[in-house]
Amino acid sequence: MTEEPPDTRRRLPTRGTILLVEDAPVVRAYILAALARDGWSVLTASSAEEALRKALAHPDAIDVLVADVVLPQMNGGELADRLLELRPDTRVLFMSGTPEEEIYAKGLLRPGTPYLEKPFEPAVLLDALHALFS
């Protein structure tokens, strides 16, 4: 009998940490509630600068960055680039109220980048997170 090779795909963390970056307080609270209900530990930030400070101060892994594309001072793509320099194993999921085609046309994200158009239901967010680990 041959031994099965180990599954090398990274599995969805059951209690991972998400860095949520959203400048609209109501939207941030909505997403935070959905993630917390699903068992995620969530660090929140209202700007890219705050997110980077929290990432530097956080001693454990940050499994996923969930970031708005349009943020003051630094857009979500620039934030992700800087965060990935510090934490290369972090997965990234972007979101915006701007239509996906416009985001790509403006060069804010590369085509194929995981993206959710706001507004979205919590189940859509959780499905998108699961897809990052499959």
N, CA, C and O atoms as a Tinker XYZ file with bonds, in Angstrom:
   536  protein
     1  N      0.835000   -1.170000    0.000000    73     2
     2  CA     0.000000    0.000000    0.000000    64     1     3
     3  C      0.889000    1.246000    0.000000    63     2     4     5
     4  O      1.836000    1.337000    0.782000    81     3
     5  N      0.582000    2.205000   -0.880000    73     3     6
     6  CA     1.403000    3.420000   -0.947000    64     5     7
     7  C      0.829000    4.480000   -0.032000    63     6     8     9
     8  O     -0.379000    4.566000    0.189000    81     7
     9  N      1.715000    5.260000    0.477000    73     7    10
    10  CA     1.306000    6.326000    1.378000    64     9    11
    11  C      0.872000    7.536000    0.558000    63    10    12    13
    12  O      1.525000    7.899000   -0.421000    81    11
    13  N     -0.245000    8.164000    0.968000    73    11    14
    14  CA    -0.726000    9.354000    0.283000    64    13    15
    15  C      0.202000   10.525000    0.583000    63    14    16    17
    16  O      0.622000   10.695000    1.727000    81    15
    17  N      0.533000   11.342000   -0.429000    73    15    18
    18  CA     1.362000   12.512000   -0.143000    64    17    19
    19  C      0.570000   13.498000    0.706000    63    18    20    21
    20  O     -0.653000   13.579000    0.591000    81    19
    21  N      1.256000   14.240000    1.550000    73    19    22
    22  CA     0.546000   15.210000    2.377000    64    21    23
    23  C     -0.087000   16.290000    1.513000    63    22    24    25
    24  O      0.441000   16.641000    0.457000    81    23
    25  N     -1.205000   16.810000    1.961000    73    23    26
    26  CA    -1.880000   17.896000    1.266000    64    25    27
    27  C     -1.092000   19.168000    1.541000    63    26    28    29
    28  O     -1.046000   19.642000    2.676000    81    27
    29  N     -0.473000   19.719000    0.507000    73    27    30
    30  CA     0.377000   20.885000    0.693000    64    29    31
    31  C     -0.377000   22.197000    0.508000    63    30    32    33
    32  O      0.197000   23.267000    0.714000    81    31
    33  N     -1.643000   22.138000    0.125000    73    31    34
    34  CA    -2.403000   23.371000   -0.017000    64    33    35
    35  C     -2.637000   23.985000    1.358000    63    34    36    37
    36  O     -2.889000   23.279000    2.335000    81    35
    37  N     -2.549000   25.284000    1.416000    73    35    38
    38  CA    -2.799000   25.973000    2.679000    64    37    39
    39  C     -4.298000   25.974000    2.932000    63    38    40    41
    40  O     -5.085000   26.364000    2.070000    81    39
    41  N     -4.674000   25.543000    4.093000    73    39    42
    42  CA    -6.092000   25.466000    4.438000    64    41    43
    43  C     -6.556000   26.758000    5.098000    63    42    44    45
    44  O     -5.759000   27.512000    5.656000    81    43
    45  N     -7.853000   26.995000    5.021000    73    43    46
    46  CA    -8.443000   28.175000    5.640000    64    45    47
    47  C     -8.231000   28.114000    7.141000    63    46    48    49
    48  O     -8.659000   27.151000    7.778000    81    47
    49  N     -7.586000   29.110000    7.724000    73    47    50
    50  CA    -7.392000   29.086000    9.173000    64    49    51
    51  C     -8.743000   29.124000    9.882000    63    50    52    53
    52  O     -9.657000   29.833000    9.462000    81    51
    53  N     -8.853000   28.360000   10.951000    73    51    54
    54  CA   -10.101000   28.389000   11.697000    64    53    55
    55  C    -10.154000   29.580000   12.637000    63    54    56    57
    56  O    -11.236000   30.074000   12.953000    81    55
    57  N     -9.018000   30.037000   13.078000    73    55    58
    58  CA    -8.974000   31.202000   13.959000    64    57    59
    59  C     -7.831000   32.116000   13.552000    63    58    60    61
    60  O     -7.005000   32.502000   14.379000    81    59
    61  N     -7.793000   32.450000   12.301000    73    59    62
    62  CA    -6.735000   33.300000   11.796000    64    61    63
    63  C     -6.990000   34.761000   12.087000    63    62    64    65
    64  O     -8.002000   35.133000   12.681000    81    63
    65  N     -6.048000   35.579000   11.655000    73    63    66
    66  CA    -6.134000   37.014000   11.874000    64    65    67
    67  C     -6.272000   37.735000   10.549000    63    66    68    69
    68  O     -5.562000   37.451000    9.585000    81    67
    69  N     -7.202000   38.672000   10.526000    73    67    70
    70  CA    -7.430000   39.516000    9.364000    64    69    71
    71  C     -7.120000   40.949000    9.749000    63    70    72    73
    72  O     -7.505000   41.417000   10.821000    81    71
    73  N     -6.418000   41.640000    8.863000    73    71    74
    74  CA    -6.215000   43.078000    8.992000    64    73    75
    75  C     -7.220000   43.722000    8.048000    63    74    76    77
    76  O     -7.079000   43.638000    6.827000    81    75
    77  N     -8.230000   44.361000    8.616000    73    75    78
    78  CA    -9.317000   44.992000    7.860000    64    77    79
    79  C     -9.048000   46.489000    7.765000    63    78    80    81
    80  O     -8.924000   47.171000    8.783000    81    79
    81  N     -8.960000   46.992000    6.544000    73    79    82
    82  CA    -8.681000   48.411000    6.329000    64    81    83
    83  C     -9.817000   49.013000    5.516000    63    82    84    85
    84  O     -9.978000   48.723000    4.331000    81    83
    85  N    -10.594000   49.850000    6.173000    73    83    86
    86  CA   -11.779000   50.479000    5.573000    64    85    87
    87  C    -11.949000   51.838000    6.233000    63    86    88    89
    88  O    -11.999000   51.937000    7.459000    81    87
    89  N    -12.038000   52.892000    5.414000    73    87    90
    90  CA   -12.121000   54.239000    5.979000    64    89    91
    91  C    -13.536000   54.653000    6.383000    63    90    92    93
    92  O    -13.693000   55.625000    7.122000    81    91
    93  N    -14.558000   53.950000    5.927000    73    91    94
    94  CA   -15.941000   54.281000    6.312000    64    93    95
    95  C    -16.301000   53.513000    7.584000    63    94    96    97
    96  O    -16.369000   52.284000    7.552000    81    95
    97  N    -16.533000   54.206000    8.704000    73    95    98
    98  CA   -16.786000   53.517000    9.981000    64    97    99
    99  C    -17.943000   52.521000    9.951000    63    98   100   101
   100  O    -17.840000   51.445000   10.540000    81    99
   101  N    -19.038000   52.859000    9.279000    73    99   102
   102  CA   -20.197000   51.968000    9.248000    64   101   103
   103  C    -19.871000   50.689000    8.476000    63   102   104   105
   104  O    -20.242000   49.593000    8.897000    81   103
   105  N    -19.184000   50.831000    7.358000    73   103   106
   106  CA   -18.802000   49.662000    6.554000    64   105   107
   107  C    -17.798000   48.812000    7.325000    63   106   108   109
   108  O    -17.889000   47.584000    7.332000    81   107
   109  N    -16.841000   49.473000    7.974000    73   107   110
   110  CA   -15.841000   48.742000    8.764000    64   109   111
   111  C    -16.517000   47.932000    9.863000    63   110   112   113
   112  O    -16.164000   46.772000   10.078000    81   111
   113  N    -17.482000   48.524000   10.562000    73   111   114
   114  CA   -18.194000   47.823000   11.640000    64   113   115
   115  C    -18.996000   46.645000   11.090000    63   114   116   117
   116  O    -19.041000   45.587000   11.718000    81   115
   117  N    -19.622000   46.807000    9.941000    73   115   118
   118  CA   -20.406000   45.743000    9.302000    64   117   119
   119  C    -19.521000   44.545000    8.964000    63   118   120   121
   120  O    -19.868000   43.400000    9.254000    81   119
   121  N    -18.375000   44.826000    8.349000    73   119   122
   122  CA   -17.468000   43.752000    7.956000    64   121   123
   123  C    -16.839000   43.106000    9.188000    63   122   124   125
   124  O    -16.702000   41.884000    9.250000    81   123
   125  N    -16.459000   43.917000   10.159000    73   123   126
   126  CA   -15.888000   43.392000   11.404000    64   125   127
   127  C    -16.850000   42.416000   12.070000    63   126   128   129
   128  O    -16.434000   41.348000   12.518000    81   127
   129  N    -18.128000   42.771000   12.140000    73   127   130
   130  CA   -19.123000   41.898000   12.776000    64   129   131
   131  C    -19.226000   40.564000   12.039000    63   130   132   133
   132  O    -19.304000   39.511000   12.672000    81   131
   133  N    -19.229000   40.602000   10.712000    73   131   134
   134  CA   -19.328000   39.361000    9.928000    64   133   135
   135  C    -18.104000   38.474000   10.146000    63   134   136   137
   136  O    -18.235000   37.260000   10.301000    81   135
   137  N    -16.934000   39.071000   10.159000    73   135   138
   138  CA   -15.704000   38.299000   10.345000    64   137   139
   139  C    -15.606000   37.723000   11.757000    63   138   140   141
   140  O    -15.208000   36.572000   11.937000    81   139
   141  N    -15.967000   38.519000   12.744000    73   139   142
   142  CA   -15.921000   38.059000   14.137000    64   141   143
   143  C    -16.905000   36.915000   14.357000    63   142   144   145
   144  O    -16.590000   35.952000   15.056000    81   143
   145  N    -18.098000   37.016000   13.763000    73   143   146
   146  CA   -19.088000   35.930000   13.880000    64   145   147
   147  C    -18.557000   34.630000   13.287000    63   146   148   149
   148  O    -18.914000   33.541000   13.736000    81   147
   149  N    -17.708000   34.751000   12.282000    73   147   150
   150  CA   -17.160000   33.567000   11.620000    64   149   151
   151  C    -15.911000   33.042000   12.328000    63   150   152   153
   152  O    -15.321000   32.057000   11.883000    81   151
   153  N    -15.503000   33.683000   13.416000    73   151   154
   154  CA   -14.386000   33.179000   14.206000    64   153   155
   155  C    -13.027000   33.794000   13.928000    63   154   156   157
   156  O    -12.026000   33.355000   14.493000    81   155
   157  N    -12.974000   34.791000   13.079000    73   155   158
   158  CA   -11.707000   35.459000   12.789000    64   157   159
   159  C    -11.353000   36.436000   13.893000    63   158   160   161
   160  O    -12.235000   37.033000   14.510000    81   159
   161  N    -10.074000   36.596000   14.141000    73   159   162
   162  CA    -9.556000   37.674000   14.963000    64   161   163
   163  C     -9.301000   38.821000   13.989000    63   162   164   165
   164  O     -8.677000   38.618000   12.947000    81   163
   165  N     -9.773000   40.018000   14.316000    73   163   166
   166  CA    -9.706000   41.109000   13.353000    64   165   167
   167  C     -9.005000   42.324000   13.948000    63   166   168   169
   168  O     -9.363000   42.811000   15.020000    81   167
   169  N     -8.002000   42.793000   13.226000    73   167   170
   170  CA    -7.370000   44.075000   13.518000    64   169   171
   171  C     -8.000000   45.065000   12.553000    63   170   172   173
   172  O     -8.088000   44.783000   11.358000    81   171
   173  N     -8.438000   46.215000   13.040000    73   171   174
   174  CA    -9.070000   47.179000   12.152000    64   173   175
   175  C     -8.222000   48.439000   12.038000    63   174   176   177
   176  O     -7.500000   48.823000   12.959000    81   175
   177  N     -8.340000   49.068000   10.867000    73   175   178
   178  CA    -7.653000   50.331000   10.619000    64   177   179
   179  C     -8.509000   51.153000    9.664000    63   178   180   181
   180  O     -9.209000   50.611000    8.810000    81   179
   181  N     -8.439000   52.461000    9.824000    73   179   182
   182  CA    -9.204000   53.347000    8.953000    64   181   183
   183  C     -8.349000   53.951000    7.843000    63   182   184   185
   184  O     -8.866000   54.652000    6.973000    81   183
   185  N     -7.040000   53.682000    7.869000    73   183   186
   186  CA    -6.146000   54.195000    6.828000    64   185   187
   187  C     -5.010000   53.196000    6.602000    63   186   188   189
   188  O     -4.764000   52.314000    7.425000    81   187
   189  N     -4.338000   53.353000    5.491000    73   187   190
   190  CA    -3.204000   52.480000    5.181000    64   189   191
   191  C     -2.079000   52.679000    6.191000    63   190   192   193
   192  O     -1.438000   51.714000    6.607000    81   191
   193  N     -1.838000   53.923000    6.584000    73   191   194
   194  CA    -0.777000   54.204000    7.544000    64   193   195
   195  C     -1.051000   53.516000    8.881000    63   194   196   197
   196  O     -0.153000   52.921000    9.477000    81   195
   197  N     -2.293000   53.601000    9.345000    73   195   198
   198  CA    -2.671000   52.940000   10.594000    64   197   199
   199  C     -2.524000   51.420000   10.453000    63   198   200   201
   200  O     -2.073000   50.748000   11.380000    81   199
   201  N     -2.899000   50.894000    9.308000    73   199   202
   202  CA    -2.785000   49.450000    9.076000    64   201   203
   203  C     -1.328000   48.998000    9.149000    63   202   204   205
   204  O     -1.031000   47.965000    9.748000    81   203
   205  N     -0.435000   49.749000    8.555000    73   203   206
   206  CA     0.982000   49.380000    8.597000    64   205   207
   207  C      1.530000   49.449000   10.017000    63   206   208   209
   208  O      2.319000   48.594000   10.420000    81   207
   209  N      1.119000   50.457000   10.777000    73   207   210
   210  CA     1.547000   50.547000   12.183000    64   209   211
   211  C      1.062000   49.333000   12.972000    63   210   212   213
   212  O      1.812000   48.755000   13.758000    81   211
   213  N     -0.199000   48.952000   12.755000    73   211   214
   214  CA    -0.748000   47.791000   13.471000    64   213   215
   215  C     -0.069000   46.498000   13.039000    63   214   216   217
   216  O      0.166000   45.616000   13.864000    81   215
   217  N      0.243000   46.380000   11.775000    73   215   218
   218  CA     0.929000   45.183000   11.288000    64   217   219
   219  C      2.315000   45.065000   11.904000    63   218   220   221
   220  O      2.740000   43.972000   12.277000    81   219
   221  N      3.010000   46.170000   12.012000    73   219   222
   222  CA     4.350000   46.159000   12.625000    64   221   223
   223  C      4.278000   45.803000   14.097000    63   222   224   225
   224  O      5.166000   45.127000   14.616000    81   223
   225  N      3.233000   46.249000   14.774000    73   223   226
   226  CA     3.106000   46.015000   16.218000    64   225   227
   227  C      2.532000   44.639000   16.550000    63   226   228   229
   228  O      2.676000   44.166000   17.678000    81   227
   229  N      1.882000   43.993000   15.582000    73   227   230
   230  CA     1.221000   42.708000   15.845000    64   229   231
   231  C      2.270000   41.586000   15.841000    63   230   232   233
   232  O      2.951000   41.387000   14.835000    81   231
   233  N      2.405000   40.858000   16.946000    73   231   234
   234  CA     3.472000   39.860000   17.036000    64   233   235
   235  C      3.208000   38.568000   16.266000    63   234   236   237
   236  O      4.149000   37.841000   15.948000    81   235
   237  N      1.954000   38.271000   15.964000    73   235   238
   238  CA     1.602000   37.008000   15.318000    64   237   239
   239  C      1.345000   37.213000   13.830000    63   238   240   241
   240  O      1.417000   38.327000   13.311000    81   239
   241  N      1.043000   36.106000   13.163000    73   239   242
   242  CA     0.769000   36.147000   11.725000    64   241   243
   243  C     -0.482000   36.964000   11.433000    63   242   244   245
   244  O     -1.415000   37.018000   12.234000    81   243
   245  N     -0.476000   37.589000   10.283000    73   243   246
   246  CA    -1.682000   38.208000    9.725000    64   245   247
   247  C     -1.991000   37.376000    8.485000    63   246   248   249
   248  O     -1.267000   37.422000    7.491000    81   247
   249  N     -3.069000   36.623000    8.561000    73   247   250
   250  CA    -3.392000   35.676000    7.500000    64   249   251
   251  C     -3.924000   36.348000    6.248000    63   250   252   253
   252  O     -3.612000   35.935000    5.131000    81   251
   253  N     -4.740000   37.401000    6.440000    73   251   254
   254  CA    -5.362000   38.058000    5.291000    64   253   255
   255  C     -5.437000   39.561000    5.526000    63   254   256   257
   256  O     -5.769000   40.020000    6.619000    81   255
   257  N     -5.125000   40.309000    4.485000    73   255   258
   258  CA    -5.404000   41.737000    4.431000    64   257   259
   259  C     -6.688000   41.889000    3.630000    63   258   260   261
   260  O     -6.752000   41.470000    2.474000    81   259
   261  N     -7.705000   42.483000    4.232000    73   259   262
   262  CA    -8.936000   42.833000    3.524000    64   261   263
   263  C     -8.952000   44.355000    3.497000    63   262   264   265
   264  O     -9.126000   44.999000    4.532000    81   263
   265  N     -8.769000   44.927000    2.314000    73   263   266
   266  CA    -8.584000   46.374000    2.226000    64   265   267
   267  C     -9.432000   47.001000    1.132000    63   266   268   269
   268  O     -9.611000   46.446000    0.047000    81   267
   269  N     -9.946000   48.179000    1.460000    73   267   270
   270  CA   -10.602000   49.011000    0.460000    64   269   271
   271  C     -9.529000   49.441000   -0.538000    63   270   272   273
   272  O     -8.382000   49.668000   -0.152000    81   271
   273  N     -9.885000   49.553000   -1.791000    73   271   274
   274  CA    -8.925000   49.986000   -2.798000    64   273   275
   275  C     -8.681000   51.488000   -2.673000    63   274   276   277
   276  O     -7.546000   51.953000   -2.771000    81   275
   277  N     -9.756000   52.235000   -2.455000    73   275   278
   278  CA    -9.661000   53.692000   -2.403000    64   277   279
   279  C     -9.567000   54.119000   -0.942000    63   278   280   281
   280  O    -10.543000   54.057000   -0.193000    81   279
   281  N     -8.369000   54.553000   -0.558000    73   279   282
   282  CA    -8.096000   55.006000    0.803000    64   281   283
   283  C     -7.395000   56.363000    0.726000    63   282   284   285
   284  O     -6.772000   56.681000   -0.287000    81   283
   285  N     -7.494000   57.165000    1.792000    73   283   286
   286  CA    -6.772000   58.439000    1.782000    64   285   287
   287  C     -5.257000   58.218000    1.834000    63   286   288   289
   288  O     -4.795000   57.264000    2.460000    81   287
   289  N     -4.503000   59.067000    1.201000    73   287   290
   290  CA    -3.039000   59.078000    1.158000    64   289   291
   291  C     -2.396000   57.919000    0.383000    63   290   292   293
   292  O     -1.471000   58.158000   -0.393000    81   291
   293  N     -2.845000   56.699000    0.564000    73   291   294
   294  CA    -2.226000   55.533000   -0.086000    64   293   295
   295  C     -3.349000   54.569000   -0.466000    63   294   296   297
   296  O     -4.191000   54.245000    0.372000    81   295
   297  N     -3.372000   54.105000   -1.728000    73   295   298
   298  CA    -4.462000   53.200000   -2.103000    64   297   299
   299  C     -4.190000   51.780000   -1.595000    63   298   300   301
   300  O     -3.088000   51.465000   -1.147000    81   299
   301  N     -5.206000   50.948000   -1.675000    73   299   302
   302  CA    -5.112000   49.590000   -1.159000    64   301   303
   303  C     -4.022000   48.757000   -1.816000    63   302   304   305
   304  O     -3.382000   47.942000   -1.152000    81   303
   305  N     -3.803000   48.951000   -3.112000    73   303   306
   306  CA    -2.747000   48.220000   -3.807000    64   305   307
   307  C     -1.366000   48.577000   -3.276000    63   306   308   309
   308  O     -0.521000   47.703000   -3.085000    81   307
   309  N     -1.142000   49.861000   -3.040000    73   307   310
   310  CA     0.142000   50.297000   -2.470000    64   309   311
   311  C      0.311000   49.757000   -1.056000    63   310   312   313
   312  O      1.400000   49.334000   -0.670000    81   311
   313  N     -0.774000   49.775000   -0.286000    73   311   314
   314  CA    -0.738000   49.216000    1.066000    64   313   315
   315  C     -0.351000   47.744000    1.018000    63   314   316   317
   316  O      0.518000   47.303000    1.771000    81   315
   317  N     -0.987000   46.987000    0.141000    73   315   318
   318  CA    -0.698000   45.551000    0.041000    64   317   319
   319  C      0.765000   45.318000   -0.317000    63   318   320   321
   320  O      1.410000   44.438000    0.254000    81   319
   321  N      1.292000   46.100000   -1.260000    73   319   322
   322  CA     2.696000   45.950000   -1.638000    64   321   323
   323  C      3.603000   46.158000   -0.429000    63   322   324   325
   324  O      4.538000   45.388000   -0.212000    81   323
   325  N      3.332000   47.185000    0.350000    73   323   326
   326  CA     4.171000   47.474000    1.528000    64   325   327
   327  C      4.000000   46.416000    2.610000    63   326   328   329
   328  O      4.973000   46.012000    3.246000    81   327
   329  N      2.763000   45.966000    2.819000    73   327   330
   330  CA     2.529000   44.941000    3.833000    64   329   331
   331  C      3.202000   43.626000    3.446000    63   330   332   333
   332  O      3.778000   42.946000    4.295000    81   331
   333  N      3.130000   43.271000    2.174000    73   331   334
   334  CA     3.727000   42.014000    1.724000    64   333   335
   335  C      5.252000   42.022000    1.818000    63   334   336   337
   336  O      5.871000   40.961000    1.895000    81   335
   337  N      5.853000   43.191000    1.812000    73   335   338
   338  CA     7.297000   43.276000    2.067000    64   337   339
   339  C      7.596000   42.852000    3.503000    63   338   340   341
   340  O      8.617000   42.219000    3.773000    81   339
   341  N      6.692000   43.209000    4.423000    73   339   342
   342  CA     6.865000   42.876000    5.843000    64   341   343
   343  C      6.395000   41.460000    6.156000    63   342   344   345
   344  O      6.999000   40.761000    6.970000    81   343
   345  N      5.319000   41.046000    5.508000    73   343   346
   346  CA     4.664000   39.769000    5.801000    64   345   347
   347  C      4.284000   39.082000    4.490000    63   346   348   349
   348  O      3.127000   39.131000    4.072000    81   347
   349  N      5.250000   38.448000    3.851000    73   347   350
   350  CA     5.007000   37.881000    2.515000    64   349   351
   351  C      3.992000   36.747000    2.461000    63   350   352   353
   352  O      3.514000   36.424000    1.373000    81   351
   353  N      3.644000   36.132000    3.578000    73   351   354
   354  CA     2.673000   35.037000    3.566000    64   353   355
   355  C      1.229000   35.503000    3.689000    63   354   356   357
   356  O      0.315000   34.679000    3.665000    81   355
   357  N      1.010000   36.782000    3.817000    73   355   358
   358  CA    -0.338000   37.318000    3.974000    64   357   359
   359  C     -1.089000   37.248000    2.647000    63   358   360   361
   360  O     -0.569000   37.642000    1.604000    81   359
   361  N     -2.312000   36.741000    2.704000    73   359   362
   362  CA    -3.195000   36.736000    1.526000    64   361   363
   363  C     -3.878000   38.096000    1.462000    63   362   364   365
   364  O     -3.974000   38.788000    2.476000    81   363
   365  N     -4.357000   38.491000    0.272000    73   363   366
   366  CA    -4.942000   39.821000    0.087000    64   365   367
   367  C     -6.280000   39.716000   -0.633000    63   366   368   369
   368  O     -6.416000   39.010000   -1.632000    81   367
   369  N     -7.260000   40.434000   -0.101000    73   367   370
   370  CA    -8.574000   40.559000   -0.720000    64   369   371
   371  C     -8.940000   42.035000   -0.730000    63   370   372   373
   372  O     -8.972000   42.681000    0.317000    81   371
   373  N     -9.215000   42.563000   -1.909000    73   371   374
   374  CA    -9.581000   43.974000   -2.037000    64   373   375
   375  C    -11.087000   44.119000   -2.173000    63   374   376   377
   376  O    -11.792000   43.187000   -2.561000    81   375
   377  N    -11.558000   45.312000   -1.845000    73   375   378
   378  CA   -12.974000   45.637000   -1.988000    64   377   379
   379  C    -13.081000   47.117000   -2.332000    63   378   380   381
   380  O    -12.195000   47.910000   -2.013000    81   379
   381  N    -14.185000   47.476000   -2.989000    73   379   382
   382  CA   -14.428000   48.879000   -3.304000    64   381   383
   383  C    -15.856000   49.050000   -3.779000    63   382   384   385
   384  O    -16.486000   48.113000   -4.271000    81   383
   385  N    -16.347000   50.254000   -3.624000    73   383   386
   386  CA   -17.643000   50.625000   -4.182000    64   385   387
   387  C    -17.520000   51.000000   -5.647000    63   386   388   389
   388  O    -18.527000   51.184000   -6.331000    81   387
   389  N    -16.309000   51.111000   -6.126000    73   387   390
   390  CA   -16.045000   51.423000   -7.530000    64   389   391
   391  C    -16.125000   50.129000   -8.338000    63   390   392   393
   392  O    -15.564000   49.115000   -7.924000    81   391
   393  N    -16.807000   50.145000   -9.476000    73   391   394
   394  CA   -16.901000   48.924000  -10.287000    64   393   395
   395  C    -15.527000   48.361000  -10.648000    63   394   396   397
   396  O    -14.569000   49.100000  -10.874000    81   395
   397  N    -15.464000   47.047000  -10.695000    73   395   398
   398  CA   -14.220000   46.327000  -10.938000    64   397   399
   399  C    -13.512000   46.794000  -12.213000    63   398   400   401
   400  O    -12.298000   46.998000  -12.210000    81   399
   401  N    -14.263000   46.960000  -13.296000    73   399   402
   402  CA   -13.661000   47.368000  -14.562000    64   401   403
   403  C    -12.979000   48.721000  -14.426000    63   402   404   405
   404  O    -11.910000   48.935000  -14.998000    81   403
   405  N    -13.581000   49.628000  -13.680000    73   403   406
   406  CA   -13.007000   50.957000  -13.483000    64   405   407
   407  C    -11.734000   50.890000  -12.634000    63   406   408   409
   408  O    -10.768000   51.610000  -12.889000    81   407
   409  N    -11.746000   50.021000  -11.631000    73   407   410
   410  CA   -10.559000   49.834000  -10.784000    64   409   411
   411  C     -9.376000   49.379000  -11.638000    63   410   412   413
   412  O     -8.271000   49.906000  -11.506000    81   411
   413  N     -9.612000   48.400000  -12.513000    73   411   414
   414  CA    -8.546000   47.890000  -13.369000    64   413   415
   415  C     -8.155000   48.921000  -14.432000    63   414   416   417
   416  O     -6.971000   49.086000  -14.726000    81   415
   417  N     -9.144000   49.616000  -15.009000    73   415   418
   418  CA    -8.862000   50.616000  -16.041000    64   417   419
   419  C     -7.997000   51.750000  -15.494000    63   418   420   421
   420  O     -7.148000   52.285000  -16.207000    81   419
   421  N     -8.212000   52.115000  -14.238000    73   419   422
   422  CA    -7.416000   53.182000  -13.615000    64   421   423
   423  C     -6.052000   52.681000  -13.146000    63   422   424   425
   424  O     -5.223000   53.467000  -12.687000    81   423
   425  N     -5.817000   51.368000  -13.263000    73   423   426
   426  CA    -4.536000   50.815000  -12.860000    64   425   427
   427  C     -4.358000   50.701000  -11.356000    63   426   428   429
   428  O     -3.231000   50.595000  -10.872000    81   427
   429  N     -5.459000   50.721000  -10.611000    73   427   430
   430  CA    -5.361000   50.626000   -9.160000    64   429   431
   431  C     -5.059000   49.201000   -8.704000    63   430   432   433
   432  O     -4.463000   48.993000   -7.648000    81   431
   433  N     -5.474000   48.224000   -9.507000    73   431   434
   434  CA    -5.184000   46.814000   -9.225000    64   433   435
   435  C     -4.852000   46.109000  -10.528000    63   434   436   437
   436  O     -5.263000   46.537000  -11.606000    81   435
   437  N     -4.104000   45.027000  -10.412000    73   435   438
   438  CA    -3.815000   44.203000  -11.580000    64   437   439
   439  C     -5.009000   43.281000  -11.844000    63   438   440   441
   440  O     -5.615000   42.782000  -10.896000    81   439
   441  N     -5.355000   43.046000  -13.104000    73   439   442
   442  CA    -6.441000   42.113000  -13.411000    64   441   443
   443  C     -6.192000   40.753000  -12.757000    63   442   444   445
   444  O     -5.060000   40.275000  -12.691000    81   443
   445  N     -7.268000   40.149000  -12.280000    73   443   446
   446  CA    -7.168000   38.847000  -11.629000    64   445   447
   447  C     -6.949000   38.930000  -10.132000    63   446   448   449
   448  O     -6.961000   37.908000   -9.447000    81   447
   449  N     -6.751000   40.136000   -9.615000    73   447   450
   450  CA    -6.559000   40.317000   -8.183000    64   449   451
   451  C     -7.886000   40.045000   -7.471000    63   450   452   453
   452  O     -8.924000   40.533000   -7.919000    81   451
   453  N     -7.882000   39.277000   -6.370000    73   451   454
   454  CA    -9.136000   39.013000   -5.648000    64   453   455
   455  C     -9.814000   40.321000   -5.224000    63   454   456   457
   456  O     -9.214000   41.157000   -4.550000    81   455
   457  N    -11.071000   40.475000   -5.634000    73   455   458
   458  CA   -11.776000   41.749000   -5.486000    64   457   459
   459  C    -13.266000   41.524000   -5.248000    63   458   460   461
   460  O    -13.886000   40.680000   -5.895000    81   459
   461  N    -13.828000   42.277000   -4.325000    73   459   462
   462  CA   -15.271000   42.283000   -4.082000    64   461   463
   463  C    -15.796000   43.691000   -4.298000    63   462   464   465
   464  O    -15.221000   44.667000   -3.817000    81   463
   465  N    -16.893000   43.777000   -5.027000    73   463   466
   466  CA   -17.531000   45.073000   -5.218000    64   465   467
   467  C    -18.554000   45.295000   -4.111000    63   466   468   469
   468  O    -19.423000   44.453000   -3.883000    81   467
   469  N    -18.449000   46.433000   -3.423000    73   467   470
   470  CA   -19.390000   46.771000   -2.359000    64   469   471
   471  C    -20.653000   47.346000   -2.979000    63   470   472   473
   472  O    -20.587000   47.991000   -4.025000    81   471
   473  N    -21.783000   47.128000   -2.362000    73   471   474
   474  CA   -21.994000   46.365000   -1.132000    64   473   475
   475  C    -22.042000   44.864000   -1.420000    63   474   476   477
   476  O    -22.346000   44.439000   -2.534000    81   475
   477  N    -21.736000   44.076000   -0.396000    73   475   478
   478  CA   -21.801000   42.623000   -0.515000    64   477   479
   479  C    -22.358000   42.044000    0.775000    63   478   480   481
   480  O    -22.297000   42.663000    1.838000    81   479
   481  N    -22.892000   40.862000    0.654000    73   479   482
   482  CA   -23.425000   40.138000    1.812000    64   481   483
   483  C    -22.272000   39.454000    2.544000    63   482   484   485
   484  O    -21.260000   39.129000    1.923000    81   483
   485  N    -22.404000   39.231000    3.850000    73   483   486
   486  CA   -21.347000   38.535000    4.592000    64   485   487
   487  C    -20.963000   37.194000    3.979000    63   486   488   489
   488  O    -19.783000   36.845000    3.968000    81   487
   489  N    -21.926000   36.438000    3.473000    73   487   490
   490  CA   -21.622000   35.128000    2.889000    64   489   491
   491  C    -20.701000   35.260000    1.677000    63   490   492   493
   492  O    -19.854000   34.396000    1.448000    81   491
   493  N    -20.856000   36.325000    0.905000    73   491   494
   494  CA   -19.999000   36.555000   -0.259000    64   493   495
   495  C    -18.569000   36.828000    0.204000    63   494   496   497
   496  O    -17.614000   36.325000   -0.388000    81   495
   497  N    -18.426000   37.617000    1.253000    73   495   498
   498  CA   -17.107000   37.891000    1.820000    64   497   499
   499  C    -16.451000   36.607000    2.319000    63   498   500   501
   500  O    -15.281000   36.350000    2.034000    81   499
   501  N    -17.196000   35.812000    3.053000    73   499   502
   502  CA   -16.637000   34.568000    3.598000    64   501   503
   503  C    -16.280000   33.581000    2.497000    63   502   504   505
   504  O    -15.279000   32.871000    2.606000    81   503
   505  N    -17.078000   33.525000    1.445000    73   503   506
   506  CA   -16.738000   32.683000    0.291000    64   505   507
   507  C    -15.451000   33.156000   -0.376000    63   506   508   509
   508  O    -14.616000   32.342000   -0.772000    81   507
   509  N    -15.294000   34.464000   -0.499000    73   507   510
   510  CA   -14.079000   35.015000   -1.119000    64   509   511
   511  C    -12.851000   34.709000   -0.258000    63   510   512   513
   512  O    -11.782000   34.409000   -0.789000    81   511
   513  N    -12.998000   34.783000    1.046000    73   511   514
   514  CA   -11.886000   34.428000    1.931000    64   513   515
   515  C    -11.522000   32.955000    1.784000    63   514   516   517
   516  O    -10.344000   32.602000    1.723000    81   515
   517  N    -12.526000   32.111000    1.729000    73   515   518
   518  CA   -12.281000   30.678000    1.563000    64   517   519
   519  C    -11.537000   30.406000    0.254000    63   518   520   521
   520  O    -10.639000   29.566000    0.203000    81   519
   521  N    -11.917000   31.120000   -0.793000    73   519   522
   522  CA   -11.279000   30.928000   -2.093000    64   521   523
   523  C     -9.793000   31.284000   -2.056000    63   522   524   525
   524  O     -9.007000   30.727000   -2.822000    81   523
   525  N     -9.402000   32.204000   -1.178000    73   523   526
   526  CA    -7.982000   32.565000   -1.053000    64   525   527
   527  C     -7.129000   31.405000   -0.580000    63   526   528   529
   528  O     -5.925000   31.377000   -0.834000    81   527
   529  N     -7.738000   30.441000    0.108000    73   527   530
   530  CA    -6.990000   29.340000    0.703000    64   529   531
   531  C     -7.209000   28.015000   -0.009000    63   530   532   533
   532  O     -6.745000   26.974000    0.457000    81   531
   533  N     -7.920000   28.046000   -1.145000    73   531   534
   534  CA    -8.170000   26.785000   -1.849000    64   533   535
   535  C     -7.278000   26.635000   -3.055000    63   534   536
   536  O     -7.359000   25.630000   -3.761000    81   535
